[in-house]
Amino acid sequence: MGLLDGKVALVLGVANKFSIGWAIAQALHREGARLVLTYQGERVERSVRALGETLPGTLVLPCDVNNDAQIDALFREIDAAHGGLDALVHSIAYAPTEALDGPYLHTSREAFRVALEVSAYSLTAVLQRAAPMMARRGGAAVTLTYLGGERVVPHYNVMGVAKAALEMSVRYLAADLGPHGVRVNAISAGPISTASSRAIKGFLEMAHRVAEQAPLRRATSADEVADTAVYLLSDLARGVTGEVVHVDSGYHVLGAV
């Protein structure tokens, strides 16, 4: 038996086979969950549908988290297909590329708005719709963050501010939804090579440095993050909410290196 047998899990933010969200989706399926994957726009639809076909029984639906009507439609379709929701994975982050280079001081008003709306507010937006469905039978949500939300990381800039807002949102959402039996947590993952991370200038050098200096002396794998997500979404973590769990080979415990 799997840890998530019979549970319905929504994974937002899968773009391709390198996405951390995809690693999490595979782990949830392995543990018996029935999956719903989303895609944003025609550009990634084909890729996400192809991935979904490799996991039998997976439902693939459109969702642009900047569009309230699409979010509403997503949860109506999930409710019609499954009659509820048990687990939600929020693996969504975006900032304009130009906002990740140069000083944070130069961040434009529009880049700030976009980064905060997509990367932080979207968790609140989807939980507004998901929480009533999850509260019917208990449930849990997990989002993905990064050390750049706690410390200054070169070239992370406005994404660091967005991740800080996301982590604080996790705590407030956990407080709001706890009385309804819904848990909310975050995973702070070490640097993992994805399409998004490679947009950060100097990412490969940073990832190499982390692997050399982290207490475990190795890089973080997407599978490690996925297994932690399984734990947080399962009944094993039934007493855990409002936490930011670091899966980064221990790098976050170090001082300046």
Secondary structure as a PSIPRED ss2 file (coil, helix, strand):
# PSIPRED VFORMAT (PSIPRED V4.0)

   1 M C   1.000  0.000  0.000
   2 G C   1.000  0.000  0.000
   3 L C   1.000  0.000  0.000
   4 L C   1.000  0.000  0.000
   5 D C   1.000  0.000  0.000
   6 G C   1.000  0.000  0.000
   7 K C   1.000  0.000  0.000
   8 V E   0.000  0.000  1.000
   9 A E   0.000  0.000  1.000
  10 L E   0.000  0.000  1.000
  11 V E   0.000  0.000  1.000
  12 L E   0.000  0.000  1.000
  13 G C   1.000  0.000  0.000
  14 V C   1.000  0.000  0.000
  15 A C   1.000  0.000  0.000
  16 N C   1.000  0.000  0.000
  17 K C   1.000  0.000  0.000
  18 F C   1.000  0.000  0.000
  19 S C   1.000  0.000  0.000
  20 I H   0.000  1.000  0.000
  21 G H   0.000  1.000  0.000
  22 W H   0.000  1.000  0.000
  23 A H   0.000  1.000  0.000
  24 I H   0.000  1.000  0.000
  25 A H   0.000  1.000  0.000
  26 Q H   0.000  1.000  0.000
  27 A H   0.000  1.000  0.000
  28 L H   0.000  1.000  0.000
  29 H H   0.000  1.000  0.000
  30 R H   0.000  1.000  0.000
  31 E C   1.000  0.000  0.000
  32 G C   1.000  0.000  0.000
  33 A C   1.000  0.000  0.000
  34 R E   0.000  0.000  1.000
  35 L E   0.000  0.000  1.000
  36 V E   0.000  0.000  1.000
  37 L E   0.000  0.000  1.000
  38 T E   0.000  0.000  1.000
  39 Y E   0.000  0.000  1.000
  40 Q C   1.000  0.000  0.000
  41 G C   1.000  0.000  0.000
  42 E H   0.000  1.000  0.000
  43 R H   0.000  1.000  0.000
  44 V H   0.000  1.000  0.000
  45 E H   0.000  1.000  0.000
  46 R H   0.000  1.000  0.000
  47 S H   0.000  1.000  0.000
  48 V H   0.000  1.000  0.000
  49 R H   0.000  1.000  0.000
  50 A H   0.000  1.000  0.000
  51 L H   0.000  1.000  0.000
  52 G H   0.000  1.000  0.000
  53 E C   1.000  0.000  0.000
  54 T C   1.000  0.000  0.000
  55 L C   1.000  0.000  0.000
  56 P C   1.000  0.000  0.000
  57 G C   1.000  0.000  0.000
  58 T C   1.000  0.000  0.000
  59 L E   0.000  0.000  1.000
  60 V E   0.000  0.000  1.000
  61 L E   0.000  0.000  1.000
  62 P E   0.000  0.000  1.000
  63 C C   1.000  0.000  0.000
  64 D C   1.000  0.000  0.000
  65 V C   1.000  0.000  0.000
  66 N C   1.000  0.000  0.000
  67 N C   1.000  0.000  0.000
  68 D H   0.000  1.000  0.000
  69 A H   0.000  1.000  0.000
  70 Q H   0.000  1.000  0.000
  71 I H   0.000  1.000  0.000
  72 D H   0.000  1.000  0.000
  73 A H   0.000  1.000  0.000
  74 L H   0.000  1.000  0.000
  75 F H   0.000  1.000  0.000
  76 R H   0.000  1.000  0.000
  77 E H   0.000  1.000  0.000
  78 I H   0.000  1.000  0.000
  79 D H   0.000  1.000  0.000
  80 A H   0.000  1.000  0.000
  81 A H   0.000  1.000  0.000
  82 H H   0.000  1.000  0.000
  83 G C   1.000  0.000  0.000
  84 G C   1.000  0.000  0.000
  85 L C   1.000  0.000  0.000
  86 D C   1.000  0.000  0.000
  87 A E   0.000  0.000  1.000
  88 L E   0.000  0.000  1.000
  89 V E   0.000  0.000  1.000
  90 H E   0.000  0.000  1.000
  91 S C   1.000  0.000  0.000
  92 I C   1.000  0.000  0.000
  93 A C   1.000  0.000  0.000
  94 Y C   1.000  0.000  0.000
  95 A C   1.000  0.000  0.000
  96 P C   1.000  0.000  0.000
  97 T H   0.000  1.000  0.000
  98 E H   0.000  1.000  0.000
  99 A H   0.000  1.000  0.000
 100 L H   0.000  1.000  0.000
 101 D C   1.000  0.000  0.000
 102 G C   1.000  0.000  0.000
 103 P C   1.000  0.000  0.000
 104 Y H   0.000  1.000  0.000
 105 L H   0.000  1.000  0.000
 106 H H   0.000  1.000  0.000
 107 T C   1.000  0.000  0.000
 108 S C   1.000  0.000  0.000
 109 R H   0.000  1.000  0.000
 110 E H   0.000  1.000  0.000
 111 A H   0.000  1.000  0.000
 112 F H   0.000  1.000  0.000
 113 R H   0.000  1.000  0.000
 114 V H   0.000  1.000  0.000
 115 A H   0.000  1.000  0.000
 116 L H   0.000  1.000  0.000
 117 E H   0.000  1.000  0.000
 118 V H   0.000  1.000  0.000
 119 S H   0.000  1.000  0.000
 120 A H   0.000  1.000  0.000
 121 Y H   0.000  1.000  0.000
 122 S H   0.000  1.000  0.000
 123 L H   0.000  1.000  0.000
 124 T H   0.000  1.000  0.000
 125 A H   0.000  1.000  0.000
 126 V H   0.000  1.000  0.000
 127 L H   0.000  1.000  0.000
 128 Q H   0.000  1.000  0.000
 129 R H   0.000  1.000  0.000
 130 A H   0.000  1.000  0.000
 131 A H   0.000  1.000  0.000
 132 P H   0.000  1.000  0.000
 133 M H   0.000  1.000  0.000
 134 M H   0.000  1.000  0.000
 135 A H   0.000  1.000  0.000
 136 R C   1.000  0.000  0.000
 137 R C   1.000  0.000  0.000
 138 G C   1.000  0.000  0.000
 139 G E   0.000  0.000  1.000
 140 A E   0.000  0.000  1.000
 141 A E   0.000  0.000  1.000
 142 V E   0.000  0.000  1.000
 143 T E   0.000  0.000  1.000
 144 L E   0.000  0.000  1.000
 145 T E   0.000  0.000  1.000
 146 Y C   1.000  0.000  0.000
 147 L H   0.000  1.000  0.000
 148 G H   0.000  1.000  0.000
 149 G H   0.000  1.000  0.000
 150 E C   1.000  0.000  0.000
 151 R C   1.000  0.000  0.000
 152 V C   1.000  0.000  0.000
 153 V C   1.000  0.000  0.000
 154 P C   1.000  0.000  0.000
 155 H C   1.000  0.000  0.000
 156 Y C   1.000  0.000  0.000
 157 N C   1.000  0.000  0.000
 158 V H   0.000  1.000  0.000
 159 M H   0.000  1.000  0.000
 160 G H   0.000  1.000  0.000
 161 V H   0.000  1.000  0.000
 162 A H   0.000  1.000  0.000
 163 K H   0.000  1.000  0.000
 164 A H   0.000  1.000  0.000
 165 A H   0.000  1.000  0.000
 166 L H   0.000  1.000  0.000
 167 E H   0.000  1.000  0.000
 168 M H   0.000  1.000  0.000
 169 S H   0.000  1.000  0.000
 170 V H   0.000  1.000  0.000
 171 R H   0.000  1.000  0.000
 172 Y H   0.000  1.000  0.000
 173 L H   0.000  1.000  0.000
 174 A H   0.000  1.000  0.000
 175 A H   0.000  1.000  0.000
 176 D H   0.000  1.000  0.000
 177 L H   0.000  1.000  0.000
 178 G H   0.000  1.000  0.000
 179 P H   0.000  1.000  0.000
 180 H H   0.000  1.000  0.000
 181 G C   1.000  0.000  0.000
 182 V E   0.000  0.000  1.000
 183 R E   0.000  0.000  1.000
 184 V E   0.000  0.000  1.000
 185 N E   0.000  0.000  1.000
 186 A E   0.000  0.000  1.000
 187 I E   0.000  0.000  1.000
 188 S E   0.000  0.000  1.000
 189 A E   0.000  0.000  1.000
 190 G C   1.000  0.000  0.000
 191 P C   1.000  0.000  0.000
 192 I C   1.000  0.000  0.000
 193 S C   1.000  0.000  0.000
 194 T C   1.000  0.000  0.000
 195 A C   1.000  0.000  0.000
 196 S C   1.000  0.000  0.000
 197 S H   0.000  1.000  0.000
 198 R H   0.000  1.000  0.000
 199 A H   0.000  1.000  0.000
 200 I C   1.000  0.000  0.000
 201 K C   1.000  0.000  0.000
 202 G C   1.000  0.000  0.000
 203 F H   0.000  1.000  0.000
 204 L H   0.000  1.000  0.000
 205 E H   0.000  1.000  0.000
 206 M H   0.000  1.000  0.000
 207 A H   0.000  1.000  0.000
 208 H H   0.000  1.000  0.000
 209 R H   0.000  1.000  0.000
 210 V H   0.000  1.000  0.000
 211 A H   0.000  1.000  0.000
 212 E H   0.000  1.000  0.000
 213 Q H   0.000  1.000  0.000
 214 A C   1.000  0.000  0.000
 215 P C   1.000  0.000  0.000
 216 L C   1.000  0.000  0.000
 217 R C   1.000  0.000  0.000
 218 R C   1.000  0.000  0.000
 219 A C   1.000  0.000  0.000
 220 T C   1.000  0.000  0.000
 221 S C   1.000  0.000  0.000
 222 A H   0.000  1.000  0.000
 223 D H   0.000  1.000  0.000
 224 E H   0.000  1.000  0.000
 225 V H   0.000  1.000  0.000
 226 A H   0.000  1.000  0.000
 227 D H   0.000  1.000  0.000
 228 T H   0.000  1.000  0.000
 229 A H   0.000  1.000  0.000
 230 V H   0.000  1.000  0.000
 231 Y H   0.000  1.000  0.000
 232 L H   0.000  1.000  0.000
 233 L H   0.000  1.000  0.000
 234 S C   1.000  0.000  0.000
 235 D H   0.000  1.000  0.000
 236 L H   0.000  1.000  0.000
 237 A H   0.000  1.000  0.000
 238 R C   1.000  0.000  0.000
 239 G C   1.000  0.000  0.000
 240 V C   1.000  0.000  0.000
 241 T C   1.000  0.000  0.000
 242 G C   1.000  0.000  0.000
 243 E C   1.000  0.000  0.000
 244 V E   0.000  0.000  1.000
 245 V E   0.000  0.000  1.000
 246 H E   0.000  0.000  1.000
 247 V E   0.000  0.000  1.000
 248 D C   1.000  0.000  0.000
 249 S C   1.000  0.000  0.000
 250 G C   1.000  0.000  0.000
 251 Y H   0.000  1.000  0.000
 252 H H   0.000  1.000  0.000
 253 V H   0.000  1.000  0.000
 254 L C   1.000  0.000  0.000
 255 G C   1.000  0.000  0.000
 256 A C   1.000  0.000  0.000
 257 V C   1.000  0.000  0.000
